[in-house]
Amino acid sequence: MENSEGESGSRESHERRGFGGSMPFEKPVKEGDTIKVTVVGKGNKGDAIAKVKGFVIFVKDPENKIKEGDEVSIKVTSVRRSFATAEITS
């Protein structure tokens, strides 16, 4: 089945977006980055969820103080294939 861009199959479109294959996905954050983000939700394990250019960042929230809509400063601790993890800096 072809989509409007003439691509066929979901694997090819996933490879173009960086979900496998030879074209690497350019992640908008790197390990060690310190940035400000706005919390967009809470995860199942209590972590806050933020996004940078659509890339998901799970922010550790052991005291469950961060709420949706809060702006927080974070330090990225790990960057994975489809998400990153971070800690609050202040």
C-alpha positions as CSV (number, residue, x, y, z in Angstrom):
1,M,0.0,0.0,0.0
2,E,1.4,3.4,-1.0
3,N,0.9,6.6,1.1
4,S,0.7,10.1,-0.2
5,E,4.5,10.5,-0.4
6,G,4.8,7.4,-2.6
7,E,6.3,5.3,0.2
8,S,5.3,1.7,0.5
9,G,5.2,-0.3,3.7
10,S,5.6,0.9,7.3
11,R,9.2,-0.3,7.7
12,E,10.5,2.2,5.1
13,S,8.7,5.1,6.7
14,H,9.9,4.1,10.2
15,E,13.5,4.0,8.9
16,R,13.2,7.5,7.5
17,R,12.0,8.7,11.0
18,G,14.9,6.9,12.8
19,F,13.1,3.9,14.2
20,G,15.6,1.4,12.8
21,G,17.6,1.1,9.6
22,S,20.5,3.0,8.4
23,M,19.4,6.6,8.8
24,P,20.0,7.8,12.4
25,F,17.4,9.8,14.2
26,E,18.8,13.2,15.3
27,K,17.9,13.4,19.0
28,P,17.3,17.0,20.3
29,V,19.1,16.4,23.6
30,K,22.4,14.9,24.7
31,E,23.5,13.3,27.9
32,G,24.7,16.0,30.3
33,D,22.5,18.8,28.8
34,T,20.9,21.1,31.3
35,I,17.7,22.6,30.0
36,K,14.3,24.0,31.0
37,V,11.2,22.0,30.1
38,T,7.5,22.2,30.7
39,V,6.0,19.0,32.2
40,V,3.2,17.6,29.9
41,G,2.1,14.7,32.1
42,K,3.0,12.0,34.6
43,G,4.2,8.5,33.8
44,N,2.9,5.2,35.3
45,K,5.9,5.0,37.6
46,G,5.5,8.6,38.9
47,D,8.1,10.2,36.7
48,A,7.2,13.6,35.1
49,I,7.0,13.6,31.3
50,A,8.4,16.4,29.2
51,K,9.0,16.7,25.5
52,V,11.6,18.5,23.4
53,K,10.8,18.7,19.7
54,G,8.5,15.7,20.3
55,F,11.2,13.6,21.9
56,V,10.1,12.2,25.3
57,I,12.0,12.9,28.5
58,F,11.2,11.1,31.7
59,V,12.1,13.3,34.7
60,K,12.7,11.5,38.0
61,D,10.3,12.8,40.6
62,P,10.9,10.7,43.8
63,E,9.0,13.1,46.0
64,N,6.1,13.4,43.6
65,K,6.2,17.2,43.6
66,I,6.2,18.0,39.9
67,K,2.8,18.7,38.4
68,E,1.6,19.0,34.8
69,G,2.3,22.5,33.5
70,D,5.3,23.1,35.8
71,E,8.5,24.5,34.2
72,V,11.6,22.8,35.6
73,S,15.3,22.8,35.0
74,I,16.6,19.4,34.3
75,K,19.9,17.6,33.6
76,V,19.7,14.8,31.0
77,T,21.2,11.6,32.5
78,S,20.6,9.1,29.7
79,V,19.6,9.2,26.1
80,R,18.0,6.1,24.6
81,R,16.7,5.3,21.1
82,S,13.2,6.8,21.7
83,F,13.4,8.6,25.0
84,A,15.7,10.2,27.5
85,T,15.8,10.3,31.3
86,A,16.7,13.3,33.5
87,E,16.9,14.7,37.0
88,I,15.7,18.0,38.4
89,T,18.6,20.5,38.8
90,S,16.8,23.2,40.9
